[in-house]
């Protein structure tokens, strides 16, 4: 009876208090979440808010935030890799468990720690590199924040950390695969005068399937500068400008394997207004591959319009992208574009093809069937940008050499995904795709069409 009265009193107090608002959604980069507003008890609106703000001193300016994620995912491929290699008749289960602690010591010091466990069960041929990591430290970094004039600040970050920039075309935390990607290194973050500028130097973390055995990849070093700011000369617009450098000791392309030193200069224009949204990006790459030069590039454009007053709030969108391929494998000059560390499911959940030596046209329709139920339907058509180069996977891995076929058309992929949101914490999704193999795949692989199905449930807290 006492418990009922306490709950009733809490409900009446919250119902009468106008400052109670819906809590914010969870971010993909969990370290970007900020729960300092929960210092005010009247703003507690979620049943797990108690672990989002745990005071560590009487003033409440030292506090701890706890959080995590559980994801259970089933995947099935029929004719995986167009019938090439071992096949799986029954599909397999992927499990992801993550937990983190975020400790703030005033406005100037912070420690963020996150652990991960990724498990695979039932896949014929065993787990892929991104499927399994029994238990390991995923992130652990220290922030030191220095206030500058006004609201400007400079933050120094050191340790293991996730990175994500722009549309995740070149640098991503790799959400769709079972094991996310992190980097070891340092970063400086400047915020001021409408700009955010990140400068970093890191090494990607190698995923090893055991316990506490992940380490920095000694064969790769990655560094860069990424700057973003809103602009008034674009409708609802923003501009990103960036430079990335990558040193790989054993880089493998259709041309061969060699030491790669690659520099990427890029820009991105993005935003939206009056129902329209747009995202335009271009990158030029130069450097060296063994004794040859690197000259590569990409351009991508996406635009969409949302009919906000129509039933189901439909959004019609179109994406077009192209990445350069190598024109002559016997010439030491390398022209294959390297997407660096892109999102895992680059062209849909099947993740069959990555953005290197490609051209694609990708219409898409999004529908809000219910307030918490969304449907996405799209169709993506692929060609090789250069018929003398092969096709690559999302990890810049050569899938099929282009030396034995002059066909340009790779194929097309139809896909539909349903996503349900049950409150703030639970998401249920299902995805089906069919890849129609084109002439290039029929000439170089068994050339079978691919069916893909996956479904997953995610609980975040």
Rosetta blueprint (number, residue, H / E / L):
1 X L
2 X H
3 X H
4 X H
5 X H
6 X H
7 X H
8 X H
9 X H
10 X H
11 X H
12 X H
13 X H
14 X H
15 X H
16 X H
17 X L
18 X L
19 X L
20 X L
21 X L
22 X L
23 X L
24 X L
25 X L
26 X L
27 X L
28 X L
29 X L
30 X H
31 X H
32 X H
33 X L
34 X L
35 X L
36 X H
37 X H
38 X H
39 X H
40 X L
41 X H
42 X H
43 X H
44 X L
45 X L
46 X L
47 X L
48 X L
49 X H
50 X H
51 X H
52 X L
53 X L
54 X E
55 X E
56 X L
57 X L
58 X L
59 X L
60 X L
61 X L
62 X E
63 X E
64 X E
65 X E
66 X E
67 X E
68 X E
69 X E
70 X E
71 X E
72 X E
73 X E
74 X E
75 X E
76 X E
77 X E
78 X E
79 X L
80 X H
81 X H
82 X H
83 X H
84 X L
85 X L
86 X L
87 X L
88 X L
89 X L
90 X L
91 X L
92 X E
93 X E
94 X E
95 X E
96 X E
97 X E
98 X E
99 X E
100 X E
101 X E
102 X E
103 X E
104 X E
105 X E
106 X L
107 X L
108 X L
109 X E
110 X E
111 X E
112 X E
113 X E
114 X E
115 X E
116 X E
117 X E
118 X E
119 X E
120 X E
121 X E
122 X L
123 X L
124 X L
125 X L
126 X L
127 X L
128 X L
129 X L
130 X L
131 X L
132 X L
133 X E
134 X E
135 X E
136 X E
137 X E
138 X E
139 X E
140 X E
141 X E
142 X E
143 X E
144 X E
145 X E
146 X E
147 X E
148 X L
149 X L
150 X L
151 X L
152 X L
153 X E
154 X E
155 X E
156 X E
157 X E
158 X E
159 X E
160 X E
161 X E
162 X L
163 X L
164 X L
165 X L
166 X L
167 X L
168 X L
169 X L
170 X L
171 X E
172 X L
173 X L
174 X L
175 X L
176 X L
177 X L
178 X L
179 X L
180 X L
181 X L
182 X L
183 X E
184 X E
185 X E
186 X E
187 X E
188 X E
189 X E
190 X E
191 X E
192 X E
193 X L
194 X L
195 X E
196 X E
197 X E
198 X E
199 X E
200 X E
201 X E
202 X E
203 X E
204 X E
205 X E
206 X E
207 X L
208 X L
209 X L
210 X L
211 X E
212 X L
213 X L
214 X L
215 X E
216 X E
217 X L
218 X L
219 X L
220 X E
221 X E
222 X E
223 X E
224 X E
225 X E
226 X E
227 X E
228 X E
229 X E
230 X E
231 X E
232 X L
233 X L
234 X L
235 X L
236 X L
237 X E
238 X E
239 X E
240 X E
241 X E
242 X E
243 X E
244 X E
245 X E
246 X E
247 X E
248 X E
249 X E
250 X E
251 X E
252 X E
253 X E
254 X L
255 X L
256 X E
257 X E
258 X E
259 X E
260 X E
261 X E
262 X E
263 X E
264 X E
265 X E
266 X E
267 X E
268 X E
269 X E
270 X E
271 X E
272 X E
273 X E
274 X L
275 X L
276 X E
277 X E
278 X E
279 X E
280 X E
281 X E
282 X E
283 X E
284 X E
285 X E
286 X E
287 X E
288 X E
289 X E
290 X L
291 X L
292 X E
293 X E
294 X E
295 X E
296 X E
297 X E
298 X E
299 X E
300 X E
301 X E
302 X E
303 X E
304 X E
305 X E
306 X E
307 X L
308 X L
309 X L
310 X L
311 X H
312 X H
313 X H
314 X L
315 X E
316 X E
317 X E
318 X E
319 X E
320 X E
321 X E
322 X E
323 X E
324 X L
325 X L
326 X L
327 X L
328 X L
329 X L
330 X L
331 X L
332 X L
333 X L
334 X E
335 X L
336 X L
337 X L
338 X L
339 X L
340 X L
341 X E
342 X L
343 X L
344 X L
345 X L
346 X L
347 X L
348 X L
349 X L
350 X L
351 X L
352 X L
353 X L
354 X L
355 X L
356 X L
357 X L
358 X E
359 X E
360 X E
361 X E
362 X E
363 X E
364 X E
365 X E
366 X E
367 X E
368 X E
369 X E
370 X E
371 X L
372 X L
373 X E
374 X E
375 X E
376 X E
377 X E
378 X E
379 X E
380 X E
381 X E
382 X E
383 X E
384 X L
385 X L
386 X L
387 X L
388 X L
389 X L
390 X L
391 X E
392 X E
393 X L
394 X L
395 X L
396 X L
397 X L
398 X E
399 X E
400 X E
401 X L
402 X L
403 X L
404 X L
405 X L
406 X L
407 X L
408 X L
409 X E
410 X E
411 X E
412 X E
413 X E
414 X E
415 X E
416 X E
417 X E
418 X E
419 X E
420 X E
421 X E
422 X E
423 X L
424 X L
425 X L
426 X E
427 X E
428 X E
429 X E
430 X E
431 X E
432 X E
433 X E
434 X E
435 X E
436 X E
437 X E
438 X L
439 X H
440 X H
441 X H
442 X H
443 X H
444 X H
445 X L
446 X L
447 X L
448 X L
449 X L
450 X E
451 X E
452 X E
453 X E
454 X E
455 X E
456 X E
457 X E
458 X E
459 X E
460 X E
461 X L
